Amino acid sequence: MVAPRYRSRTFRRVFVKTPGGQVVLHYKKRKPAQAQCAKCSSLLSGVPRVRARELQHMAKTAKRPQRPFGGQLCSSCMRQVIVDSVRKA
Ligand SMILES: [Zn+2]
């Protein structure tokens, strides 16, 4: 029997094949939710769906798109925000 903390579905179950050929069950933490646009809450592409610890080892350019509001707004909302700010000025 596994440790009590692993009996819930808080952890995801991953079958891992060991070098000896045995298949064993590993318990891993679940992936966080996909990043969403702050304005229209559509799913953002180009933002990795990994835990914060894994983000530490990634390059800044791999974490969000290289444009203004990259990783915060989707491309169409970004365009709208910039056009609005120019029109106000
Ligand atoms: Zn949007």
PDB file of the backbone (N, CA, C, O) and the ligand in Angstrom, with CONECT records:
HET     ZN  A 101       1
ATOM      1  N   MET A   1       0.848  -1.202   0.000  1.00  0.00           N
ATOM      2  CA  MET A   1       0.000   0.000   0.000  1.00  0.00           C
ATOM      3  C   MET A   1       0.877   1.244   0.000  1.00  0.00           C
ATOM      4  O   MET A   1       1.895   1.312   0.689  1.00  0.00           O
ATOM      5  N   VAL A   2       0.468   2.198  -0.769  1.00  0.00           N
ATOM      6  CA  VAL A   2       1.247   3.434  -0.866  1.00  0.00           C
ATOM      7  C   VAL A   2       1.006   4.308   0.361  1.00  0.00           C
ATOM      8  O   VAL A   2       0.081   4.071   1.138  1.00  0.00           O
ATOM      9  N   ALA A   3       1.854   5.320   0.521  1.00  0.00           N
ATOM     10  CA  ALA A   3       1.696   6.261   1.637  1.00  0.00           C
ATOM     11  C   ALA A   3       0.339   6.940   1.527  1.00  0.00           C
ATOM     12  O   ALA A   3      -0.126   7.213   0.420  1.00  0.00           O
ATOM     13  N   PRO A   4      -0.304   7.215   2.657  1.00  0.00           N
ATOM     14  CA  PRO A   4      -1.682   7.761   2.633  1.00  0.00           C
ATOM     15  C   PRO A   4      -1.840   9.005   1.777  1.00  0.00           C
ATOM     16  O   PRO A   4      -2.886   9.195   1.155  1.00  0.00           O
ATOM     17  N   ARG A   5      -0.812   9.866   1.732  1.00  0.00           N
ATOM     18  CA  ARG A   5      -0.947  11.122   0.969  1.00  0.00           C
ATOM     19  C   ARG A   5      -1.099  10.864  -0.529  1.00  0.00           C
ATOM     20  O   ARG A   5      -1.593  11.732  -1.249  1.00  0.00           O
ATOM     21  N   TYR A   6      -0.693   9.709  -1.008  1.00  0.00           N
ATOM     22  CA  TYR A   6      -0.784   9.403  -2.437  1.00  0.00           C
ATOM     23  C   TYR A   6      -2.088   8.718  -2.819  1.00  0.00           C
ATOM     24  O   TYR A   6      -2.327   8.457  -3.998  1.00  0.00           O
ATOM     25  N   ARG A   7      -2.929   8.425  -1.840  1.00  0.00           N
ATOM     26  CA  ARG A   7      -4.166   7.689  -2.150  1.00  0.00           C
ATOM     27  C   ARG A   7      -5.237   8.583  -2.738  1.00  0.00           C
ATOM     28  O   ARG A   7      -6.213   8.079  -3.292  1.00  0.00           O
ATOM     29  N   SER A   8      -5.087   9.902  -2.636  1.00  0.00           N
ATOM     30  CA  SER A   8      -6.064  10.812  -3.230  1.00  0.00           C
ATOM     31  C   SER A   8      -5.679  11.063  -4.682  1.00  0.00           C
ATOM     32  O   SER A   8      -4.600  10.664  -5.123  1.00  0.00           O
ATOM     33  N   ARG A   9      -6.566  11.726  -5.425  1.00  0.00           N
ATOM     34  CA  ARG A   9      -6.267  12.050  -6.830  1.00  0.00           C
ATOM     35  C   ARG A   9      -5.611  13.419  -6.949  1.00  0.00           C
ATOM     36  O   ARG A   9      -5.545  13.982  -8.042  1.00  0.00           O
ATOM     37  N   THR A  10      -5.121  13.962  -5.824  1.00  0.00           N
ATOM     38  CA  THR A  10      -4.366  15.214  -5.869  1.00  0.00           C
ATOM     39  C   THR A  10      -3.141  15.037  -6.758  1.00  0.00           C
ATOM     40  O   THR A  10      -2.765  15.939  -7.507  1.00  0.00           O
ATOM     41  N   PHE A  11      -2.522  13.857  -6.664  1.00  0.00           N
ATOM     42  CA  PHE A  11      -1.368  13.544  -7.480  1.00  0.00           C
ATOM     43  C   PHE A  11      -1.817  12.760  -8.701  1.00  0.00           C
ATOM     44  O   PHE A  11      -2.759  11.971  -8.626  1.00  0.00           O
ATOM     45  N   ARG A  12      -1.146  12.976  -9.825  1.00  0.00           N
ATOM     46  CA  ARG A  12      -1.463  12.152 -10.998  1.00  0.00           C
ATOM     47  C   ARG A  12      -0.577  10.916 -10.963  1.00  0.00           C
ATOM     48  O   ARG A  12       0.518  10.931 -10.402  1.00  0.00           O
ATOM     49  N   ARG A  13      -1.074   9.850 -11.572  1.00  0.00           N
ATOM     50  CA  ARG A  13      -0.355   8.579 -11.555  1.00  0.00           C
ATOM     51  C   ARG A  13       0.342   8.375 -12.881  1.00  0.00           C
ATOM     52  O   ARG A  13      -0.272   8.497 -13.940  1.00  0.00           O
ATOM     53  N   VAL A  14       1.617   8.067 -12.822  1.00  0.00           N
ATOM     54  CA  VAL A  14       2.416   7.887 -14.035  1.00  0.00           C
ATOM     55  C   VAL A  14       3.059   6.509 -13.973  1.00  0.00           C
ATOM     56  O   VAL A  14       3.725   6.165 -12.996  1.00  0.00           O
ATOM     57  N   PHE A  15       2.854   5.725 -15.025  1.00  0.00           N
ATOM     58  CA  PHE A  15       3.500   4.421 -15.103  1.00  0.00           C
ATOM     59  C   PHE A  15       4.884   4.611 -15.687  1.00  0.00           C
ATOM     60  O   PHE A  15       5.041   5.176 -16.769  1.00  0.00           O
ATOM     61  N   VAL A  16       5.908   4.127 -14.951  1.00  0.00           N
ATOM     62  CA  VAL A  16       7.297   4.302 -15.377  1.00  0.00           C
ATOM     63  C   VAL A  16       7.926   2.927 -15.517  1.00  0.00           C
ATOM     64  O   VAL A  16       7.793   2.076 -14.638  1.00  0.00           O
ATOM     65  N   LYS A  17       8.620   2.718 -16.647  1.00  0.00           N
ATOM     66  CA  LYS A  17       9.306   1.444 -16.849  1.00  0.00           C
ATOM     67  C   LYS A  17      10.733   1.580 -16.334  1.00  0.00           C
ATOM     68  O   LYS A  17      11.483   2.440 -16.796  1.00  0.00           O
ATOM     69  N   THR A  18      11.107   0.742 -15.390  1.00  0.00           N
ATOM     70  CA  THR A  18      12.437   0.810 -14.791  1.00  0.00           C
ATOM     71  C   THR A  18      13.452   0.122 -15.703  1.00  0.00           C
ATOM     72  O   THR A  18      13.066  -0.619 -16.608  1.00  0.00           O
ATOM     73  N   PRO A  19      14.745   0.358 -15.475  1.00  0.00           N
ATOM     74  CA  PRO A  19      15.767  -0.316 -16.295  1.00  0.00           C
ATOM     75  C   PRO A  19      15.666  -1.838 -16.222  1.00  0.00           C
ATOM     76  O   PRO A  19      16.065  -2.524 -17.164  1.00  0.00           O
ATOM     77  N   GLY A  20      15.145  -2.373 -15.130  1.00  0.00           N
ATOM     78  CA  GLY A  20      15.002  -3.817 -14.993  1.00  0.00           C
ATOM     79  C   GLY A  20      13.790  -4.371 -15.725  1.00  0.00           C
ATOM     80  O   GLY A  20      13.578  -5.584 -15.715  1.00  0.00           O
ATOM     81  N   GLY A  21      12.995  -3.530 -16.354  1.00  0.00           N
ATOM     82  CA  GLY A  21      11.854  -3.973 -17.124  1.00  0.00           C
ATOM     83  C   GLY A  21      10.545  -3.967 -16.376  1.00  0.00           C
ATOM     84  O   GLY A  21       9.491  -4.232 -16.954  1.00  0.00           O
ATOM     85  N   GLN A  22      10.606  -3.662 -15.066  1.00  0.00           N
ATOM     86  CA  GLN A  22       9.391  -3.614 -14.260  1.00  0.00           C
ATOM     87  C   GLN A  22       8.629  -2.326 -14.550  1.00  0.00           C
ATOM     88  O   GLN A  22       9.232  -1.291 -14.835  1.00  0.00           O
ATOM     89  N   VAL A  23       7.316  -2.393 -14.478  1.00  0.00           N
ATOM     90  CA  VAL A  23       6.513  -1.171 -14.610  1.00  0.00           C
ATOM     91  C   VAL A  23       6.051  -0.783 -13.212  1.00  0.00           C
ATOM     92  O   VAL A  23       5.349  -1.548 -12.550  1.00  0.00           O
ATOM     93  N   VAL A  24       6.446   0.409 -12.762  1.00  0.00           N
ATOM     94  CA  VAL A  24       6.091   0.860 -11.416  1.00  0.00           C
ATOM     95  C   VAL A  24       5.268   2.133 -11.516  1.00  0.00           C
ATOM     96  O   VAL A  24       5.319   2.855 -12.512  1.00  0.00           O
ATOM     97  N   LEU A  25       4.510   2.389 -10.460  1.00  0.00           N
ATOM     98  CA  LEU A  25       3.637   3.558 -10.429  1.00  0.00           C
ATOM     99  C   LEU A  25       4.343   4.693  -9.698  1.00  0.00           C
ATOM    100  O   LEU A  25       4.778   4.531  -8.558  1.00  0.00           O
ATOM    101  N   HIS A  26       4.453   5.838 -10.356  1.00  0.00           N
ATOM    102  CA  HIS A  26       5.001   7.040  -9.726  1.00  0.00           C
ATOM    103  C   HIS A  26       3.880   8.053  -9.555  1.00  0.00           C
ATOM    104  O   HIS A  26       2.954   8.113 -10.364  1.00  0.00           O
ATOM    105  N   TYR A  27       3.971   8.841  -8.505  1.00  0.00           N
ATOM    106  CA  TYR A  27       2.973   9.865  -8.230  1.00  0.00           C
ATOM    107  C   TYR A  27       3.597  11.226  -8.482  1.00  0.00           C
ATOM    108  O   TYR A  27       4.607  11.571  -7.867  1.00  0.00           O
ATOM    109  N   LYS A  28       3.005  12.001  -9.381  1.00  0.00           N
ATOM    110  CA  LYS A  28       3.557  13.309  -9.734  1.00  0.00           C
ATOM    111  C   LYS A  28       2.517  14.383  -9.505  1.00  0.00           C
ATOM    112  O   LYS A  28       1.316  14.113  -9.475  1.00  0.00           O
ATOM    113  N   LYS A  29       3.003  15.628  -9.341  1.00  0.00           N
ATOM    114  CA  LYS A  29       2.089  16.745  -9.173  1.00  0.00           C
ATOM    115  C   LYS A  29       1.439  17.075 -10.511  1.00  0.00           C
ATOM    116  O   LYS A  29       2.036  16.864 -11.566  1.00  0.00           O
ATOM    117  N   ARG A  30       0.226  17.587 -10.465  1.00  0.00           N
ATOM    118  CA  ARG A  30      -0.507  17.887 -11.693  1.00  0.00           C
ATOM    119  C   ARG A  30      -0.009  19.161 -12.336  1.00  0.00           C
ATOM    120  O   ARG A  30       0.591  20.017 -11.685  1.00  0.00           O
ATOM    121  N   LYS A  31      -0.271  19.272 -13.644  1.00  0.00           N
ATOM    122  CA  LYS A  31       0.096  20.473 -14.402  1.00  0.00           C
ATOM    123  C   LYS A  31      -0.824  21.624 -14.024  1.00  0.00           C
ATOM    124  O   LYS A  31      -2.006  21.398 -13.767  1.00  0.00           O
ATOM    125  N   PRO A  32      -0.316  22.854 -13.981  1.00  0.00           N
ATOM    126  CA  PRO A  32      -1.202  23.993 -13.748  1.00  0.00           C
ATOM    127  C   PRO A  32      -2.063  24.268 -14.974  1.00  0.00           C
ATOM    128  O   PRO A  32      -1.802  23.739 -16.054  1.00  0.00           O
ATOM    129  N   ALA A  33      -3.085  25.093 -14.805  1.00  0.00           N
ATOM    130  CA  ALA A  33      -3.998  25.420 -15.907  1.00  0.00           C
ATOM    131  C   ALA A  33      -3.280  26.259 -16.961  1.00  0.00           C
ATOM    132  O   ALA A  33      -2.312  26.960 -16.669  1.00  0.00           O
ATOM    133  N   GLN A  34      -3.777  26.170 -18.182  1.00  0.00           N
ATOM    134  CA  GLN A  34      -3.218  26.953 -19.284  1.00  0.00           C
ATOM    135  C   GLN A  34      -3.429  28.442 -19.011  1.00  0.00           C
ATOM    136  O   GLN A  34      -4.481  28.837 -18.508  1.00  0.00           O
ATOM    137  N   ALA A  35      -2.429  29.274 -19.341  1.00  0.00           N
ATOM    138  CA  ALA A  35      -2.538  30.719 -19.119  1.00  0.00           C
ATOM    139  C   ALA A  35      -3.655  31.297 -19.982  1.00  0.00           C
ATOM    140  O   ALA A  35      -3.880  30.858 -21.110  1.00  0.00           O
ATOM    141  N   GLN A  36      -4.353  32.294 -19.424  1.00  0.00           N
ATOM    142  CA  GLN A  36      -5.484  32.912 -20.131  1.00  0.00           C
ATOM    143  C   GLN A  36      -5.214  34.389 -20.386  1.00  0.00           C
ATOM    144  O   GLN A  36      -4.444  35.025 -19.666  1.00  0.00           O
ATOM    145  N   CYS A  37      -5.857  34.925 -21.419  1.00  0.00           N
ATOM    146  CA  CYS A  37      -5.794  36.353 -21.724  1.00  0.00           C
ATOM    147  C   CYS A  37      -6.483  37.117 -20.593  1.00  0.00           C
ATOM    148  O   CYS A  37      -7.538  36.705 -20.110  1.00  0.00           O
ATOM    149  N   ALA A  38      -5.874  38.243 -20.172  1.00  0.00           N
ATOM    150  CA  ALA A  38      -6.429  39.017 -19.059  1.00  0.00           C
ATOM    151  C   ALA A  38      -7.706  39.748 -19.452  1.00  0.00           C
ATOM    152  O   ALA A  38      -8.479  40.152 -18.583  1.00  0.00           O
ATOM    153  N   LYS A  39      -7.937  39.923 -20.750  1.00  0.00           N
ATOM    154  CA  LYS A  39      -9.083  40.702 -21.204  1.00  0.00           C
ATOM    155  C   LYS A  39     -10.243  39.804 -21.650  1.00  0.00           C
ATOM    156  O   LYS A  39     -11.373  39.970 -21.191  1.00  0.00           O
ATOM    157  N   CYS A  40      -9.959  38.852 -22.546  1.00  0.00           N
ATOM    158  CA  CYS A  40     -11.041  38.031 -23.106  1.00  0.00           C
ATOM    159  C   CYS A  40     -11.012  36.597 -22.573  1.00  0.00           C
ATOM    160  O   CYS A  40     -11.856  35.783 -22.949  1.00  0.00           O
ATOM    161  N   SER A  41     -10.058  36.283 -21.710  1.00  0.00           N
ATOM    162  CA  SER A  41      -9.852  34.967 -21.089  1.00  0.00           C
ATOM    163  C   SER A  41      -9.813  33.802 -22.076  1.00  0.00           C
ATOM    164  O   SER A  41     -10.225  32.691 -21.743  1.00  0.00           O
ATOM    165  N   SER A  42      -9.321  34.053 -23.284  1.00  0.00           N
ATOM    166  CA  SER A  42      -9.028  32.940 -24.199  1.00  0.00           C
ATOM    167  C   SER A  42      -7.681  32.347 -23.808  1.00  0.00           C
ATOM    168  O   SER A  42      -6.868  33.019 -23.174  1.00  0.00           O
ATOM    169  N   LEU A  43      -7.441  31.101 -24.177  1.00  0.00           N
ATOM    170  CA  LEU A  43      -6.198  30.426 -23.803  1.00  0.00           C
ATOM    171  C   LEU A  43      -5.034  31.028 -24.593  1.00  0.00           C
ATOM    172  O   LEU A  43      -5.132  31.254 -25.799  1.00  0.00           O
ATOM    173  N   LEU A  44      -3.931  31.281 -23.883  1.00  0.00           N
ATOM    174  CA  LEU A  44      -2.763  31.875 -24.529  1.00  0.00           C
ATOM    175  C   LEU A  44      -1.869  30.776 -25.098  1.00  0.00           C
ATOM    176  O   LEU A  44      -1.597  29.777 -24.432  1.00  0.00           O
ATOM    177  N   SER A  45      -1.421  30.968 -26.321  1.00  0.00           N
ATOM    178  CA  SER A  45      -0.444  30.042 -26.887  1.00  0.00           C
ATOM    179  C   SER A  45       0.941  30.634 -26.686  1.00  0.00           C
ATOM    180  O   SER A  45       1.099  31.848 -26.563  1.00  0.00           O
ATOM    181  N   GLY A  46       1.929  29.775 -26.654  1.00  0.00           N
ATOM    182  CA  GLY A  46       3.301  30.232 -26.457  1.00  0.00           C
ATOM    183  C   GLY A  46       3.677  30.400 -24.997  1.00  0.00           C
ATOM    184  O   GLY A  46       4.773  30.867 -24.688  1.00  0.00           O
ATOM    185  N   VAL A  47       2.770  30.021 -24.086  1.00  0.00           N
ATOM    186  CA  VAL A  47       3.076  30.067 -22.657  1.00  0.00           C
ATOM    187  C   VAL A  47       3.085  28.626 -22.156  1.00  0.00           C
ATOM    188  O   VAL A  47       2.045  27.967 -22.200  1.00  0.00           O
ATOM    189  N   PRO A  48       4.219  28.113 -21.684  1.00  0.00           N
ATOM    190  CA  PRO A  48       4.296  26.705 -21.309  1.00  0.00           C
ATOM    191  C   PRO A  48       3.430  26.386 -20.098  1.00  0.00           C
ATOM    192  O   PRO A  48       3.249  27.211 -19.202  1.00  0.00           O
ATOM    193  N   ARG A  49       2.901  25.167 -20.097  1.00  0.00           N
ATOM    194  CA  ARG A  49       2.031  24.721 -19.014  1.00  0.00           C
ATOM    195  C   ARG A  49       2.858  23.850 -18.073  1.00  0.00           C
ATOM    196  O   ARG A  49       2.716  22.627 -18.055  1.00  0.00           O
ATOM    197  N   VAL A  50       3.722  24.496 -17.295  1.00  0.00           N
ATOM    198  CA  VAL A  50       4.610  23.767 -16.378  1.00  0.00           C
ATOM    199  C   VAL A  50       4.573  24.430 -15.008  1.00  0.00           C
ATOM    200  O   VAL A  50       4.098  25.557 -14.863  1.00  0.00           O
ATOM    201  N   ARG A  51       5.080  23.718 -14.005  1.00  0.00           N
ATOM    202  CA  ARG A  51       5.122  24.239 -12.640  1.00  0.00           C
ATOM    203  C   ARG A  51       6.189  25.330 -12.535  1.00  0.00           C
ATOM    204  O   ARG A  51       7.114  25.394 -13.344  1.00  0.00           O
ATOM    205  N   ALA A  52       6.041  26.179 -11.530  1.00  0.00           N
ATOM    206  CA  ALA A  52       6.928  27.328 -11.349  1.00  0.00           C
ATOM    207  C   ALA A  52       8.393  26.911 -11.245  1.00  0.00           C
ATOM    208  O   ALA A  52       9.279  27.619 -11.723  1.00  0.00           O
ATOM    209  N   ARG A  53       8.642  25.783 -10.632  1.00  0.00           N
ATOM    210  CA  ARG A  53      10.002  25.285 -10.456  1.00  0.00           C
ATOM    211  C   ARG A  53      10.657  25.025 -11.815  1.00  0.00           C
ATOM    212  O   ARG A  53      11.842  25.302 -11.997  1.00  0.00           O
ATOM    213  N   GLU A  54       9.883  24.491 -12.772  1.00  0.00           N
ATOM    214  CA  GLU A  54      10.434  24.215 -14.103  1.00  0.00           C
ATOM    215  C   GLU A  54      10.661  25.508 -14.875  1.00  0.00           C
ATOM    216  O   GLU A  54      11.558  25.582 -15.714  1.00  0.00           O
ATOM    217  N   LEU A  55       9.854  26.527 -14.595  1.00  0.00           N
ATOM    218  CA  LEU A  55      10.029  27.818 -15.270  1.00  0.00           C
ATOM    219  C   LEU A  55      11.367  28.451 -14.917  1.00  0.00           C
ATOM    220  O   LEU A  55      11.941  29.194 -15.713  1.00  0.00           O
ATOM    221  N   GLN A  56      11.870  28.146 -13.695  1.00  0.00           N
ATOM    222  CA  GLN A  56      13.150  28.710 -13.266  1.00  0.00           C
ATOM    223  C   GLN A  56      14.289  28.306 -14.191  1.00  0.00           C
ATOM    224  O   GLN A  56      15.256  29.051 -14.351  1.00  0.00           O
ATOM    225  N   HIS A  57      14.178  27.137 -14.797  1.00  0.00           N
ATOM    226  CA  HIS A  57      15.268  26.640 -15.622  1.00  0.00           C
ATOM    227  C   HIS A  57      15.081  26.978 -17.089  1.00  0.00           C
ATOM    228  O   HIS A  57      15.910  26.608 -17.921  1.00  0.00           O
ATOM    229  N   MET A  58      13.996  27.680 -17.419  1.00  0.00           N
ATOM    230  CA  MET A  58      13.736  28.009 -18.821  1.00  0.00           C
ATOM    231  C   MET A  58      14.220  29.419 -19.129  1.00  0.00           C
ATOM    232  O   MET A  58      14.276  30.275 -18.246  1.00  0.00           O
ATOM    233  N   ALA A  59      14.568  29.650 -20.382  1.00  0.00           N
ATOM    234  CA  ALA A  59      14.962  30.978 -20.818  1.00  0.00           C
ATOM    235  C   ALA A  59      13.748  31.891 -20.803  1.00  0.00           C
ATOM    236  O   ALA A  59      12.621  31.427 -20.972  1.00  0.00           O
ATOM    237  N   LYS A  60      13.967  33.184 -20.602  1.00  0.00           N
ATOM    238  CA  LYS A  60      12.876  34.148 -20.567  1.00  0.00           C
ATOM    239  C   LYS A  60      12.084  34.110 -21.880  1.00  0.00           C
ATOM    240  O   LYS A  60      10.861  34.256 -21.885  1.00  0.00           O
ATOM    241  N   THR A  61      12.801  33.911 -22.986  1.00  0.00           N
ATOM    242  CA  THR A  61      12.148  33.911 -24.294  1.00  0.00           C
ATOM    243  C   THR A  61      11.264  32.683 -24.488  1.00  0.00           C
ATOM    244  O   THR A  61      10.384  32.687 -25.349  1.00  0.00           O
ATOM    245  N   ALA A  62      11.485  31.631 -23.699  1.00  0.00           N
ATOM    246  CA  ALA A  62      10.684  30.415 -23.833  1.00  0.00           C
ATOM    247  C   ALA A  62       9.423  30.464 -22.989  1.00  0.00           C
ATOM    248  O   ALA A  62       8.573  29.581 -23.090  1.00  0.00           O
ATOM    249  N   LYS A  63       9.294  31.507 -22.143  1.00  0.00           N
ATOM    250  CA  LYS A  63       8.177  31.545 -21.205  1.00  0.00           C
ATOM    251  C   LYS A  63       6.966  32.301 -21.724  1.00  0.00           C
ATOM    252  O   LYS A  63       5.848  32.032 -21.284  1.00  0.00           O
ATOM    253  N   ARG A  64       7.152  33.240 -22.648  1.00  0.00           N
ATOM    254  CA  ARG A  64       6.024  34.015 -23.184  1.00  0.00           C
ATOM    255  C   ARG A  64       6.421  34.595 -24.522  1.00  0.00           C
ATOM    256  O   ARG A  64       7.614  34.706 -24.805  1.00  0.00           O
ATOM    257  N   PRO A  65       5.449  34.977 -25.372  1.00  0.00           N
ATOM    258  CA  PRO A  65       5.740  35.543 -26.677  1.00  0.00           C
ATOM    259  C   PRO A  65       6.495  36.861 -26.549  1.00  0.00           C
ATOM    260  O   PRO A  65       6.282  37.618 -25.601  1.00  0.00           O
ATOM    261  N   GLN A  66       7.361  37.125 -27.489  1.00  0.00           N
ATOM    262  CA  GLN A  66       8.198  38.319 -27.464  1.00  0.00           C
ATOM    263  C   GLN A  66       7.478  39.480 -28.124  1.00  0.00           C
ATOM    264  O   GLN A  66       7.821  39.867 -29.241  1.00  0.00           O
ATOM    265  N   ARG A  67       6.483  40.040 -27.449  1.00  0.00           N
ATOM    266  CA  ARG A  67       5.792  41.216 -27.956  1.00  0.00           C
ATOM    267  C   ARG A  67       5.225  41.964 -26.752  1.00  0.00           C
ATOM    268  O   ARG A  67       5.174  41.398 -25.660  1.00  0.00           O
ATOM    269  N   PRO A  68       4.791  43.238 -26.918  1.00  0.00           N
ATOM    270  CA  PRO A  68       4.202  43.945 -25.788  1.00  0.00           C
ATOM    271  C   PRO A  68       3.022  43.150 -25.228  1.00  0.00           C
ATOM    272  O   PRO A  68       2.221  42.615 -25.993  1.00  0.00           O
ATOM    273  N   PHE A  69       2.909  43.070 -23.917  1.00  0.00           N
ATOM    274  CA  PHE A  69       1.861  42.322 -23.203  1.00  0.00           C
ATOM    275  C   PHE A  69       1.907  40.827 -23.502  1.00  0.00           C
ATOM    276  O   PHE A  69       0.915  40.130 -23.289  1.00  0.00           O
ATOM    277  N   GLY A  70       3.040  40.321 -23.991  1.00  0.00           N
ATOM    278  CA  GLY A  70       3.194  38.887 -24.258  1.00  0.00           C
ATOM    279  C   GLY A  70       3.032  38.093 -22.969  1.00  0.00           C
ATOM    280  O   GLY A  70       3.670  38.415 -21.966  1.00  0.00           O
ATOM    281  N   GLY A  71       2.195  37.066 -22.976  1.00  0.00           N
ATOM    282  CA  GLY A  71       1.948  36.273 -21.784  1.00  0.00           C
ATOM    283  C   GLY A  71       0.854  36.854 -20.895  1.00  0.00           C
ATOM    284  O   GLY A  71       0.461  36.222 -19.914  1.00  0.00           O
ATOM    285  N   GLN A  72       0.352  38.056 -21.220  1.00  0.00           N
ATOM    286  CA  GLN A  72      -0.735  38.677 -20.455  1.00  0.00           C
ATOM    287  C   GLN A  72      -2.001  38.779 -21.298  1.00  0.00           C
ATOM    288  O   GLN A  72      -3.091  38.422 -20.852  1.00  0.00           O
ATOM    289  N   LEU A  73      -1.838  39.275 -22.529  1.00  0.00           N
ATOM    290  CA  LEU A  73      -2.975  39.454 -23.437  1.00  0.00           C
ATOM    291  C   LEU A  73      -2.769  38.610 -24.684  1.00  0.00           C
ATOM    292  O   LEU A  73      -1.633  38.341 -25.074  1.00  0.00           O
ATOM    293  N   CYS A  74      -3.871  38.189 -25.317  1.00  0.00           N
ATOM    294  CA  CYS A  74      -3.765  37.513 -26.599  1.00  0.00           C
ATOM    295  C   CYS A  74      -3.424  38.563 -27.653  1.00  0.00           C
ATOM    296  O   CYS A  74      -3.508  39.761 -27.382  1.00  0.00           O
ATOM    297  N   SER A  75      -3.042  38.125 -28.849  1.00  0.00           N
ATOM    298  CA  SER A  75      -2.535  39.068 -29.846  1.00  0.00           C
ATOM    299  C   SER A  75      -3.604  40.061 -30.287  1.00  0.00           C
ATOM    300  O   SER A  75      -3.301  41.232 -30.517  1.00  0.00           O
ATOM    301  N   SER A  76      -4.849  39.611 -30.406  1.00  0.00           N
ATOM    302  CA  SER A  76      -5.902  40.531 -30.868  1.00  0.00           C
ATOM    303  C   SER A  76      -6.237  41.570 -29.793  1.00  0.00           C
ATOM    304  O   SER A  76      -6.481  42.730 -30.123  1.00  0.00           O
ATOM    305  N   CYS A  77      -6.254  41.173 -28.503  1.00  0.00           N
ATOM    306  CA  CYS A  77      -6.509  42.134 -27.426  1.00  0.00           C
ATOM    307  C   CYS A  77      -5.357  43.116 -27.307  1.00  0.00           C
ATOM    308  O   CYS A  77      -5.576  44.300 -27.051  1.00  0.00           O
ATOM    309  N   MET A  78      -4.100  42.624 -27.493  1.00  0.00           N
ATOM    310  CA  MET A  78      -2.936  43.501 -27.449  1.00  0.00           C
ATOM    311  C   MET A  78      -3.067  44.585 -28.509  1.00  0.00           C
ATOM    312  O   MET A  78      -2.819  45.760 -28.239  1.00  0.00           O
ATOM    313  N   ARG A  79      -3.458  44.184 -29.722  1.00  0.00           N
ATOM    314  CA  ARG A  79      -3.600  45.128 -30.829  1.00  0.00           C
ATOM    315  C   ARG A  79      -4.656  46.183 -30.476  1.00  0.00           C
ATOM    316  O   ARG A  79      -4.467  47.377 -30.708  1.00  0.00           O
ATOM    317  N   GLN A  80      -5.762  45.714 -29.913  1.00  0.00           N
ATOM    318  CA  GLN A  80      -6.860  46.607 -29.527  1.00  0.00           C
ATOM    319  C   GLN A  80      -6.395  47.626 -28.471  1.00  0.00           C
ATOM    320  O   GLN A  80      -6.702  48.814 -28.572  1.00  0.00           O
ATOM    321  N   VAL A  81      -5.651  47.148 -27.459  1.00  0.00           N
ATOM    322  CA  VAL A  81      -5.171  48.019 -26.378  1.00  0.00           C
ATOM    323  C   VAL A  81      -4.236  49.085 -26.930  1.00  0.00           C
ATOM    324  O   VAL A  81      -4.311  50.249 -26.536  1.00  0.00           O
ATOM    325  N   ILE A  82      -3.355  48.686 -27.844  1.00  0.00           N
ATOM    326  CA  ILE A  82      -2.391  49.647 -28.411  1.00  0.00           C
ATOM    327  C   ILE A  82      -3.114  50.668 -29.277  1.00  0.00           C
ATOM    328  O   ILE A  82      -2.821  51.861 -29.205  1.00  0.00           O
ATOM    329  N   VAL A  83      -4.050  50.214 -30.090  1.00  0.00           N
ATOM    330  CA  VAL A  83      -4.806  51.133 -30.944  1.00  0.00           C
ATOM    331  C   VAL A  83      -5.599  52.120 -30.093  1.00  0.00           C
ATOM    332  O   VAL A  83      -5.655  53.311 -30.398  1.00  0.00           O
ATOM    333  N   ASP A  84      -6.216  51.609 -29.012  1.00  0.00           N
ATOM    334  CA  ASP A  84      -6.982  52.496 -28.115  1.00  0.00           C
ATOM    335  C   ASP A  84      -6.091  53.542 -27.466  1.00  0.00           C
ATOM    336  O   ASP A  84      -6.473  54.707 -27.360  1.00  0.00           O
ATOM    337  N   SER A  85      -4.882  53.123 -27.023  1.00  0.00           N
ATOM    338  CA  SER A  85      -3.986  54.069 -26.338  1.00  0.00           C
ATOM    339  C   SER A  85      -3.496  55.145 -27.307  1.00  0.00           C
ATOM    340  O   SER A  85      -3.283  56.289 -26.906  1.00  0.00           O
ATOM    341  N   VAL A  86      -3.320  54.787 -28.568  1.00  0.00           N
ATOM    342  CA  VAL A  86      -2.871  55.764 -29.568  1.00  0.00           C
ATOM    343  C   VAL A  86      -4.007  56.735 -29.897  1.00  0.00           C
ATOM    344  O   VAL A  86      -3.771  57.927 -30.090  1.00  0.00           O
ATOM    345  N   ARG A  87      -5.213  56.234 -29.958  1.00  0.00           N
ATOM    346  CA  ARG A  87      -6.366  57.090 -30.289  1.00  0.00           C
ATOM    347  C   ARG A  87      -6.657  58.102 -29.196  1.00  0.00           C
ATOM    348  O   ARG A  87      -7.068  59.227 -29.480  1.00  0.00           O
ATOM    349  N   LYS A  88      -6.441  57.700 -27.926  1.00  0.00           N
ATOM    350  CA  LYS A  88      -6.684  58.595 -26.794  1.00  0.00           C
ATOM    351  C   LYS A  88      -5.689  59.749 -26.798  1.00  0.00           C
ATOM    352  O   LYS A  88      -6.035  60.881 -26.460  1.00  0.00           O
ATOM    353  N   ALA A  89      -4.435  59.448 -27.188  1.00  0.00           N
ATOM    354  CA  ALA A  89      -3.367  60.472 -27.131  1.00  0.00           C
ATOM    355  C   ALA A  89      -3.527  61.526 -28.217  1.00  0.00           C
ATOM    356  O   ALA A  89      -2.717  62.449 -28.305  1.00  0.00           O
TER     357      ALA A  89
HETATM  358 ZN    ZN A 101      -7.724  38.420 -25.463  1.00  0.00          ZN2+
END
